[in-house]
Amino acid sequence: MKKWLVGGSVRDALLGRPVNDHDWVVVGASPQELLDQGYLPVGKDFPVFLHPQTKEEVALARTERKTAPGYHGFAFHADPGVTLEDDLQRRDLTINAMAQDEDGRIVDPYHGRADLDAKLLRHVSPAFAEDPVRILRLARFAARFDGFTVAPETEALMEQMVEAGEVDALVAERVWQEIARGLMEDRPSRMFEVLRGCGALARLLPEVDRLWGVPQPEAHHPEIDTGVHLMMVLDAAARLGAPLAVRYACLGHDLGKGTTPPDEWPRHIAHEARSVTLVEEMSERLRVPADCRETAVTVAREHGNVHRSASLDASAIVRLLDRCDAWRRPERFADVLLACECDARGRLGLEGEPYPQRERLLGALKAARGVDTAAVAAQATEQGRQGPAIADAIRRARQDAVGVFLQPLAP
């Protein structure tokens, strides 16, 4: 029995990146031998165990066979006769198909180290085509590793997979898991560019795919193309260290522009309402978590108003805060504003421009939340007001507080 460090931990060490998780493969052992040594079984579909001391995952070397379409359509085979090379051959990319023994010796039968040096994402074998999730994983790696490109033969294979309908068999939860992870990488735009290049984006996120080729007014969008703008917005979100809810909101903020009739280009009248509908549909289809969905809907509806907020008076700002449910969800409102800043900075030549709207609206919210609403309500009740009249008194008090905040500082 021999144990090997495999996959991402070997790859990241060679790249000089932090290694957070260690994946181990055991060759020449049976499940019973591992159980006899105190390993704890955790795998449901194939033999995976936890080391009795370190609790790191250890898997038996295995092969796999395609039995049905989609991600779950595999049968796995593991026994002491499966070699390390057999196990590495079933992996997705050459850069993930290296192993290192406990003495530091690296085994690289599929030339992953050469592809690391060449910054190439290349499939190990034709078996790549059996698992459509690998298209998403490869796209995610493109977003993670700066400067990496897809090998031409791998690009062609992914196109064949899309044409064969393999990505159509993916379950929503798996698609969202990979999209969410890709959004959190350093250059999320690369994930969508790779998916678009092989045709998978049109199948998985048609609302996003149809943004390319749609023009916008050059005065506001020097980059003009809506798809190009979206990629710039996503990368701006990465530069600003935005959380997932913000990055997903950025993804959906302009979807309505993809449904503007061409005879109305480059203007996109009322695209916000269409964007809301499309974000809701996309979120339902992918089973997106509620915080991401709610943030995205709010940004799709309100980003234009936030951009124009420098011209809004106290009354209009309080109405905006109402629509954003900022009283109960101030943290989400802060995320909405961050997404709007990403939108503003995702424009050609404007990437470093300040976005004072964010600070101004956060200050307005702080001022309005400083109102003692219980005291205002009590006073209104003493004056004989009821129901809507009390709510109106609270609104006016908040409006007054915002008005004071907006007044210019005395010289």
N, C-alpha and C positions, 0 to 999 in steps of 0.2 A: 504494500500500500504506500502511495506517495501523494503528498499534498502540494498543489500548485496555486499560486496567486494568479488570477486571470482577469481579463476584461478591462474595465475602466480604470481600475487601480493601477494596472501596469501602464496603460496609455497615459494617464495623468502624471504619473511619476516621470515618464520619459519626456513629457512636455514641460516639466517643472511646475506643474500646477498642484495645489493642495490635494492630498488623497484623504478623503473623509471616510470612505467605506472600503473594506477589503472583501473581495469575493474570492472564495476558495473552491477548487475542484479537487476531488480525491479520485485517483486512478488506482485500479487493482483491488477494489474492496467491494463488499456487499453491504446492503443495509444492515444486516444482522451484525456484521463486524463493527460497524459504527455504533450501533446500539450497545454492544458489549463493552465498548470503550467509554460509555457514558454520554454519547451524543444524544440530543433530544430531537425527535422528528417533528418537523413543522410543515413540510411540503404536502400539498393535497394532490397535485397533478403529477409530480415527479419527486424523487427522493432528495429532500433538502433537510439539513439538520443544523442544530445550534451546537457550537463547541461547548463542552461542559464548563470551561473556565471563562473564556473570552466572550462567549455568546455570539461570536461572529457566525455568519451563515456558511455552511459547507455543503456543497452539492456533489453527488456522485457524477462522474463523467457519464454523459448520455448522448444518444442520438435521437433524432425525431423524424416522424413521417407524417406527411400531410394526409388527413383523412376527410376533411370537409372544408368548405369556404370559410374565410374569416379568421379571426384571431385565435379562437378556441379550437379550431379544427386540426388538432395534432395528437398523435400517439407518441409517447416517449419510451425509449428503451435504455435501461441502465443495468450493466452487470460488470463483473471484474474484467471482462474481455474488451470493453470499450476503451480505446486508447485516448491519450491526450489530444492527438491530432484529429481523431474522430470528433471529439467534443468541440474543439476549436472550429472545425469546419462548419458546424451548424450555426455559428454566430453570424451576426449581420454584416459587419464591416471589418475590413482587414485590420484597422487600427484597434479594434476590440477583440481581435483573435490572437493575442499574444499571451504567453504565460511566463511566470517566473517561479523558480523553485526556491526553497528555503535558504539556499546558499547564494541567491542572487542571479543565477544563470537564467537567461531569457531564451525561451523557445518561440520562434517566429516563422512557422511553416508557410504562412500566406503573405509574407513581406509587408507586414503592417508598419514596421519601423521605416521602411523606405517611403511608404505613403504618408507617414507622419512628416517626414522631411520634405516631401513634395506638396504637403498640405492638400492631400486628395482624400475624398470620401469614396471608397470603392467597395463593392460587395465581395464577399468571400467566395461564394459559389452561386450557381443558378437557384439554389434553395432559397435565396433571398426573396424570390418571387412568390414563395408560398405563404408569406406572412405580410399582409398589407400594413400592419403597424410599423414595419421597418421603414416605410416611406416617411411616416411622421417622425420617427426617431432620427433618420438621416437629416431631415429638414431641421430638426431641433439641434443636432450637432453642428450644422452649418451656422446656426445662430450663435452657438456657444464659442466655436473656434474661429477666431478672426482670420480671414484670408483663405479659408479652406473652400475648395470647389468640388463639385461632383464629377467623378470620372465619366467620360462620355459613354462608356458601355453601361455604367450604372444608371445614367440618365435615360438611356434607351430602354433598359429593362423596366424602370419605373413607369415609363410611358406605356409599355406593353401591359403592365399590371393594371394601370388605370383603364386602358381600353378593354381589358378582359373583365372589368367590373369588380376587381378584388376589393377596392376601397369602399365599394357600396355595401360590403358585408360587415364593415366595422361597426361596433356598437358605440352608442353616443358617449357613454362614460369614458371609454378608452380614447376616443377622439379628443374629448375635452381635457383629459389628463395630459395628453401630449401637447395640445395647443397651449394649455395653461403653463406648462413647464417651458415651452418655447418662448412664450411672452415674457418670461422672467429672465431670459438669457441676455447677454450683453448687446447683441444686435438682432432683436426679434424680426426685423425686416427680412433678414436672410431666410428665415423659416418660410415666410410667405412667398418669397421670390422662388425658392426651390419648389414648393408645392405648386405654384403657378406654372413653373417651367415644365413640369411633367404632366400637367392637366389635373392634378389631384385637388387643387383649390376649387376649381369649378364644381367638383363633385361634393366636396365637404363643406365649403363655405361659399356658395354661389353669390351670396349678397356682397361678399368682399371682392370676389373675382371680377365682377362686372364694373368695378370702379375704374379699372385701367382703360384709358382711351376716352374718358369723360373729362372735358375741359372745364376749368373754372375761370372767373374773371382774373386777368393777369395783375390788375391793380392790387388785389388782395392776396393772390397766389402766384408769385413769380414762377413757381414750378409748373403751374397750369394744370397738369394731369392730376386727377383726383387720386388715382392709385399711387402715384409717386408721392403725393402729399401724405397719404396715409402711412406709407413706409417711413417717411421723415418724422411723423408724429410718434410712431411707435419707438423709433430710436431716440427721440427726444425724451420719451418717458423712461427709457433705460438710463440715459445720461443723468436724469434727475432722481434716479433711484426710486421710482414710483412703485407702489405695491400692486398686486395683481388686479384688484378691482379697478384701479386707475388705468392700467394698461388695457384691460378688457374694454373699458369705456372708450378709450382712444380708438380701439379697433372698430367700434360700432358707431362712432359719433357722426359719420357722414354717409352712412349706408344709403340714405334716401336719395343722394345725388346719382346713384346708379340707376334710379328709376325715373329720372327727369327725361321727358321726351326730347330727342335730339334737336327738334326745331326750337326748343327753349334754351339750349346751350348758348353761352356759358353760364347764364343765370340759373339759379336753382330755387325758385320761389317755393316756399312752404316745404322745403326738403326735411326740415326738422321733424315734422309730424310723420312723414314717411319713414324717417330714420327710426323713430320710436317703434313703429309697427314692426319694422324689420329686425330691430334689436330684440324685441319681445319674441318674435318667431324663432330667431336664431338661438336665443337663450333657452327656449322651451325645447327645441330640437336637440340641443347639446346637453340639456339638463345642467345648465350653468348654476352655480350656487347663488343664493338670493342676494348676497351683498354685492356680487359682481353685476348681477342683472339689474338691481335697483340703481346702482351708481351709473351704469351704462344708459339706462332709460333717462335718468335725470340729465346727464350730459348731452345726450342726443336732442332732448327737448330744449335745453336752456343754454347751450354753449354760445349761441349768437347773442343772447341777452347778456351773458356774462362779459363777452367781448365788448359790448356797447355800454357797459355799466358805468363808465366814467361820465356819461351824459345823463344818467338816471338821477332823479331827485329822491328824497327820503321816502316818499310814499311808494314810488316804484321799486325801490330797493326792498322795502318791507314786503311788498307783494312777491318779489322774487324769492325772498327768504321763506315766505309762506309756501310757495309752490315747491321749493326744495326741501320742505319739512326740516328746515335748519334748526328750529327750536328743539325738536326731539332728537335730531341726528346731526349735531354739529360736526362730528368726525367725518361723517359721510359728505357733508357740505364742503369740508376742507379737501376731501378727495375729488369732488366735482371741480373745484377751483384748480387743483393741480392738473387734472385732465385738460381743462381749458387752457392752462399755460402751456402744456405740451402741444396742444393744437396750434396755439399762436407761434410757438417756436419751431414747429414742423413745416417751415416755409423757407424756400430758397433765399439765402442771404439774411434771414431773420433769426437764425438759430440762437444767437446770443443776445437778442433784444430783451430788455426788461419787460415785465408784465405787471404793472402796478394795480391792475384790476383785482388781482388776488389779495394783495395786502389791504386794499381799500375795503373789499367786501368782508374779509375776515374781521377787520376793525369795526365795520358796521354791525356785524353779527354780535361781536363782543359788547358793543354799546347797547344794542337792543336787548340782549340777554341779561344785561345789568338791571333792567327794569324789574321792580318788585311787583310781579303780576298779582300776587295774592293781595297785596295792599291796594292796588288799583281796583281789583274786583270788589274788595270789601267797601271801599269808598263809593264805588258805583252802586252797590247794593243799598248802602245807607241813603243814597239819593233816590231810591225807588226804581232803579233800572233793573232789567231782567234780561236773561238769555242773550240775544244778539246785541243788545245795547251794552252789556258788560264786555262782550268780545270786542265791540267797537272801541270801548274805552281803553282796553289793553292795546289794541292796534294803534290807536292815536298816541299812547304813551311811548310805545316802541318807535313810532315814527318821529316823535319829538326827540327821543334819545339819538336816533340816527342823524337827525337834522343837526343837532349840536355837534356830533362827531364830524360831520361833513363841513362844518364851518371852517374857513381857513384860519390858521393860527394868527393871532394878533402880532403885529410887527414889534 
